[in-house]
């Protein structure tokens, strides 16, 4: 049985992506347009993402809670920019229990409004602050163009919401969470990201400032992989969230919100994947090592399977291991199958390995012979940990090199137009929304991020030539 | 500052319950009728429930997945009993993205239909079976009378869904999951339950057989704490889920589903709580030990706080510990506060304890002096584990004794009427739905469970006097 090939990434990146998601059984299309089913392999990846983030949130004092799915429509109208940003995307419940509702309800597209409402009840004094909340859940936004994981009507995410007594504290929180996303992306997902600020045109509806971690996909498009918003007192004023401060004055709180969604799975696929399929970062991979036993006859089978089970028992307590004991497919089929699914390390055990008391390890990140090594059984537990770390480091290095090789610094708008389409343009920008709008219209590139890390000095805006104090990254984006 | 008292359980159980939920900050009312906000303390309890169950599901080969929130309305019409059971409770989305939808969508009340639809795409051969799936998520049912945790429009749960090649396998799975719920209730929540079958009138809409674990609350009402359904081929036929078996015949699969929800938190509150508030089972309690430092002056304060932090550091790696270092409330207030919140063990540290190198442990399950002991600091880590186990065992014993003391075996219908209202009636029942319906009409008691464990032999139906082969439990219920 020949293993069906994927479309190549260079020929058709979009179709390669869809096929990888479907064939690796990460997700499938649901019967409702634009909705997805996250299948067990995809959900196990999301659970590992959840754990890696949740650990970080709790270590910084946040607590999880659950706010309702259904929000009175009128809540959205209280914050002007928020209603403009979200109204076109709302899913509306008009009937319940066989009756028409007096007030229609929206399925939450995000929870600032409902949490703001509850805070106005809960917060009385400075002693009730800060509120450091997070919620893992589903939200719905009625998107027109959808793509599995990247943009679906319903998606899964975490949304952090915090309220503080001072502006400074809220700004610190916004930045702390941005850095946590950066740390997560780099150290768990092996994805290099550029932390920075969004322009006024690109920020979240209702935010004072939006920060993002921006990542480059394998086709050089940009993807906003996580966002952290300083909301100022916008929602505090809209929902009248006040507190009695130490100085006995009644004040509005300062709030933040920050989110990372199942879209991040799309980033993992597009940053690391190759023409054979997924390449999953070892710290998040649902299966870190897959054991593939190889035999030709029944005698070999029993020896090999015995050794395979021993290896499984050896690694199981520390690593996520799967033994592929399927009888109806060949080892070659299994190799392809687990490569498609992006398992970081394949453990091959054949009769010769058994005779030598060894196994062969094959790395997913380095295809073919250069990624293979033979390891004695007793050395295995010591070898695997460092090997997974090395794979992580190598994936991060490759992704960083690829990204850096595709960030250009065009000096003229002509050069700018030329580099957009094969990478990012890192350019001086005067700060005007008009220049951004024109660039978008003429090149489809948007202002992705104003990196926190700035060169300093001054230049001339890539579009209008006016004096410019910041450099920004423009790119086509998901 | 006097600590406000709760209503007593004997005077007004319902109001006691509401006050406990609100004041212990487990949950609050949402702005939409019948919806709730689960606050951090309540959600932490739910997370511990989730972990205890998820561990058991994964150990028995189940995988988590996520199916969409929105289901085409027409899906419900495919299974006759299912549509009758759920139609009156659906929340309907009619508009999305500012437009009227061609087909209205229901917010899932449960996911048999959408999972059935996906299985009909995924399952081809016996090699694709069994499918052992579980989903953690939210569902919406438009209930008329609601109560925090016990019955809310939106609630949180897990719903397991499995598909099998044979009837026997599906029946085994149904029973396996029922036993897992029983094990969880007894060994994690210290709640004794009676596993058994639901009558035809009380079963899940679409099931062939529904099994339940039934628990007695502190007011002697019954609560269905978890259910496991054998669905036969009902959904397989409605959604045409077929597979090619080993014998080359195309067959319909056999399915099961099983669920446990945030309602279980209501059971924990009502089974264990007392007039001081919550009494949380130690294995699920968000905080297992709370350290309360006691001092009168600044000199004492620094000594006591140092000791308190040492104790915290000592216990933190193994237990969920909280140090209550609030300065603006008295130790007495804190005692009341943590009793209300049901923390299993209070660790008191005063100047005398510091001088002795000891702490005082106070048990929540045994109020006052009999529940107190002084323990030397160095012995603490050895004492706490067994103490928490003893608290668990004591809570389970107390709940079992209370329940057993309130299960009656009336011999006549007059006796039956008399015992209903102060407990459960364990009686012979002829099996006819008519007798059940009459009993319900006349006494408000429903057939809660036909226990798996039957006495054998024969008796006479408590209502009609006809020969009866099974004994069932009738009770008023939540």
Interface residues (C-beta under 8 A of the other chain):
Chain A: X28 X30 X31 X32 X35 X36 X37 X38 X39 X40 X42 X43 X44 X46 X47 X63 X64 X65 X66 X67 X68 X69 X70 X71 X72 X75 X87 X88 X89 X90 X91 X92 X93 X94 X95 X96 X97 X98 X104 X105 X107 X114 X117 X118 X121 X122 X127 X133 X137 X138 X140 X142 X143 X144 X153 X154 X156 X328
Chain B: X28 X30 X31 X32 X35 X36 X37 X38 X39 X40 X42 X43 X44 X46 X47 X63 X64 X65 X66 X67 X68 X69 X70 X71 X72 X75 X87 X88 X89 X90 X91 X92 X93 X94 X95 X96 X97 X98 X104 X105 X107 X114 X117 X118 X121 X122 X127 X133 X137 X138 X140 X142 X143 X144 X153 X154 X156 X328
